[in-house]
Amino acid sequence: MNEFLAPVNEMGLPAPIWFLKFFKILGFILHMCMMNIWYTGMPLSALLSVFGKGDSKRIGERLVLYMPIIIALGINFGIVPLLFIQTLYYSVYYPAGILIAWPWLSVIVLLIFAYYGVYIYTSQVKRNLITSFGKFSGWVSAICFVVIGFLFTNNFTLLVNKEEWMRIYFETNVGGAVHGLALNLNDATLFPRWLFVIGLSLMTTAVYLIIDSVFFAKKESESYRINAVKFAFNLFSIGIIWSGITGAWYIFDTMNNEVLEAIKSDNLVTLLFVVTAVSVFFPWLIILIRKKSFSNQTAILLAVLQFLVLTLNALSRQWVQDFEVAKIVDIHRETIAIQWSSMIPFLIIFILGAVILFWMVKKIVSLKSF
């Protein structure tokens, strides 16, 4: 098995493990906030463009109005966890990536088509002149994003599945080199994990619709804002049911018994998973209680609660990943050689970027022309 692992990096890790994990998790949470919106927002918008009428059709259109900005933020946020996971878990990340090399590289091509599709569809929505080609572009984007999510799940489930490494290698190698066209389809955790993300995305998209109706939909009718909140409540409810079913499928049917026993044997870890599971009901209750009247403060509270839902899910996922990686390789074997010349500029740019992003969002919210 060890011959499949990347060799130990003789230069050592460029930062302490806690530092790498912190920014990996933080970047992943910020990425999820944006990614969830396009992941189900684009398919939902495409569906409503065909089947929606009245306010529901307008909901689909407003979902894509700011999608280019959301996607740009999500991609940039997503670079952070991807870079840190390559640094921290390089010994398992690269072997998994090589085994499914071509599908993994196709993400770049799919993202280009998805991005162009979003721009075409959004530009037509803004001009209130949606053609068949515009709707087609929206569907292309929606499909591309769903496929990208499936490929990402393939990579990160394979990353910790050493048995599947062996199977894929022996079935796909030619003269010792794999052709890189495989996928991790035999992994029992693949589909429940992929589908769980969809459920989580439905909830985040529902929260986004409410934030949009409160802060941005200033030119829309009162009827639209009321119906948008009702639509969001139904969408969030579907997301809870969806994520509950797929989460239970993943944990109780496909999760490795060692992982499940480790969760049960540690009270703090058990508490983390329980709190993560029940956390989704707090934003749901806010929407239920304030369905007819959302103030700015309540909308902000809702966004904060959903952010906590995503944070708890990221922490739970990190714990499982750490446990599964530890069965393959001990990351604490690495020497730490702190590279201050890169860490200091990174921190400065990160803080400046956060300040600028906060300022941009504040300016956008203050505009009256939405």
N, C-alpha and C positions, 0 to 999 in steps of 0.2 A: 504493500500500500504506500509506503513512504516514497517510492520512486515517482509517484504521481504528484507529490507535494513540491511546491516551489522551494528551492534551497533557502537556508537562513540568510537573511540580508546582513552581510558582514559590516555594513555601514551603521547598522542599528536603526531603531525607530527615531524619527526626527523630533519627537515630542513624547511626553509621558503618556501612558495608556489612558489615564483618566481624561486627559486633554483631548486625545483623539476621539474617545467615546462621546465626550460631552458635545463636541461640535458635529460629530456624526449624527447624534440624536437630535440636536437642535436644528441642523440643516434638514433632516428628514421630516421633522414636525412642520417646519415652514414650507417645505416642498409639498407635504400632504395637504396643507391648507389650500394651496392653489391647484394641485393635481386632482384632488377630489372633485373640484368644480368642473374641470374640463372632461374628466373621465366619464362622468355620467351626464354632465351638463350638455355636451355636444350630442350624444345619442338622444337625449330628451328633447333638445331643440329640433333635431332632425325629425323626430316622431311628431312633435307638435306642429311642425311646418306642413305636415301632410294631413294629420288627423285633428289638429286643434282648431277651435272656432272662437271668435270673440276674444275675451280676456286670456283664455288658455293659449291661443295662438300668439298673442302679444307676449305672454310669459316666455314662450319659446324664443321669440325674437330678442327680448331683453336679456335672455341668458347669454347671447353671443355678442351683445353690444360692446362689452369690455373684455371679451375673451382674448384678443391679442395681447393685452396688458397682462392678464392673468397667466397666460401661457408663458410669456417672457419671464415673469417673476418666478413661476414654477420651475422652469428649466434652469434658471440661474441658481435658485435655491437647491435644486436637485443635484447640481454639480458638487455641492459641499459634501453631502453624505457619500456620494459616489467616490470622491477623491479620498475621503478618510477611510472608507471601507477597503479601498485598494491598498492603502498604507498599512492599516491595522491587520487585515486578514488576507494579505497578498498571497500567502502560501496555499490558500484554498480558493481564493477568488479567481486567480488566473487559470488554474487547471480546469475549473468549471467553465470559464469563458471560452477556453480553447475547444472544449468538447462540443459546444454549440456555437462555434464561432460565426458562421454565416447568418443564422437567425438573429444572433446577438448584434452583429454589425448592421443588419437590416433595420434596426431601430432608427438609425440616422436617416435612412431613406424614407421610412414611414413618417418620421417626424417632419421632414421637409414637405411631404405631400399634405400632411395634416395641417401644418402651419399655413401653407398657401391656401388650402381649402377654407380655413377659418377667415383669412383676410378677404377672400372673394365673397363669402357668404355675409360677413359682417359689413363690408362696404355696401352691399345691396340692401341690407336691413336698414342701415343709416340713411340711404337715399329713398327708402320706402318703395323700392322697385326690385322685388325679388323674382328672378327668372327661374326657369327649370334648371339652368346650369348652376345658379346659385344654390338651389336646394340640393342638387347633385354634389356640389362641393362640400356642403355641410355633411352630407352622408359619408363622403370619402373621409373627411376629418374624423367623424365619429367612429367609423370602422377602424381607421388607422390607430386612434388612441386606445381603443379596446384591445387591438392586437398588440400594441406596444406594452400595455399592462400585462398581457398574457406572457409575453417574452421576458419581461422583467421578473415575473413570478417564476418562470422556468429557471432563470439564472440563479435566483436566490434560494430556491428550494434545492437545486442541484449543488449549490455551494457547500451544503452540509450533508449531502447524501453520498458518502464514499462508496457504498455498494453499487450505486447507479453509475459512478465514474467507471468502475471496472467493466460493467455490462456494456456501456456505450463504447468504451475503448476497444474491447474485443470484437464488438460487432461492426465497428466503423473504421478500424485502422487498416491501412494499406501499406505494407512494408514498415510498420511501426508508427506511421503518421496518420492521424484521424482526418477524415474529410471535412469535419466540422459542420455537417448538415443535420445533426441529431437534435432532438428536443428531450426534455426530461418528462416525457409523457407517462412513464411507468410509476412515477412517484405518487403515492396515495395522497399526499398532502397538497399536491399541485392545485387541483380544482377547488377544494374548499378554501384554500388561502386566496386564490384569485377571485373567487366569488365573494369572499368576505370583504375584500377591498371595495367591491361594487356596492355592497350594503352600506359600508362606512361613507362612501362617496355620495350616496343618495341623501344621507343625513346632512353632510356638509353642504351639498347643493341646495337643500331645503333652507338651511340657515342663510346661505348667500342670497336666495330669493327674498327673504325677509329684510336682510340688510339693504338690498337694492330698493325694495319698496319703501323703506323708511327714509333712507338718505339720498337716493339717486333718482327715484321715479317721481320727481317733482312735477313733471308735466303730464303725468298720467292721471286718469280719473280716480275718484274715490272708490268707485266700483272695482277698478283694476287692483288697487292696493288691498282691498278686502279679499278679493278672490285670489290674489297672489299669496296671501297669508294662509287662506284655506287650502290652496294647492300645496303650499309648503308643508302644512301640517300632515296632509295625507302622504306626501312624499317621505317625510321624516318617519312616519309610522311604518310605511313599507320598508324603509331602511332598517328600522329596529328589528322587524320580523325577519327580514332577509339576513342581516348580520347575525341575529340570534341563531337561526337555523344553520347557516354555514359555519359559524363559530363553534357550535356544538358538534357539528360534523367533524370539524378539524380536530378539536381537543379530545373528544371522547371516542372517535372512531378511527382517526388516521394518525394522531400524534403518537410518537414513540413512547412506549410504556415507561422507559427510564425518565423521560422528561416529565411525564404526568406524575410519576411517583415523587420526583424531586420537588415538584410544585406542591404536592400534598404534604410533604415532610417538613416544609419550611413555612412557618406561620406568616411571616412577613410577605413571602412570595405569594402564598395563598390569598392573603389580604389584597395584594396588588391586583391579582387577576379578578377577584370578586368585585373590587371597586371599579376596575376597568369595565366589567360587564354591566354593572348597574349605573355607571356614569351617564349612559346614553339617555336615561329617563329624565334627567334634570333639564336639559334643553327641551325635551319633548313636553314636559310639564309646563315650562314657560310658554311655549307656543299654545298649548291647550288652554291655559288660563287667560292669556292675553290675545286670543285669536282675533278679537274684533278691534283691539286698540293697542298698537305698539308705539310706545314713546321712544325717543332717541336713547334714553338710559336703558330701557328694557332690551332694545335691540343690541346695544353694546354688551349687556349682561349675557344675552343669548350667545353672542359671538365668543365671549370669554369662556363660557361653559363648553361650547363645542371645541374650542381650542384645548381645553383640559381633557376632553374626550380623546382627541387625537394624541395629546401628550401621553396619556395613560396607555393608549394602545401602542405607542412607540416604545415606551419603557417596557411593557410586557413583551413585545416582539424582540427587544434588545436582550432581555433576560434569556429567552428561548434560544436566540441565536448564539449567545455566549456559551450556553450549556452545550449546544450541539457542536459548535466549533471546538470546544475543549475536548470533546471525545476524539477529535482528529488530530489537533495540534495544540500545543501549549503556547499561547502568545506571550506568556510571561518569560519564556526562554530568551526573548529578544533583549539585547542590550539597548539602553537608552542613550542616544547621542543627540542632545538637544541642539537644534539648529536655530539659534537666536536670530540669525540673519534673515531667515524666512518667517519665523514665528512673529517677530515684532511687527514687520510690515503687514502681515496677515491680520493681526489684531487691530492695528490702526485702521486699515482699510475696512475691516468688518464693522468697527464702531462708526466710522464715517458713513458707511453704506446704510447702516441702521438708522442713523440720524436723518440722512437724506430721504430715505424711504418713508419715515414717519412724517417728514415735512411734505412730501409729495401727496401722501394719503390725506393729510390734513387739508391741503389746498384743494384736492379733488372734492372732498366732502363739503367744503365751504362754497363751492360753485352753485349757482342757482339755475343753470341752463340745461339740466338733465331732463 
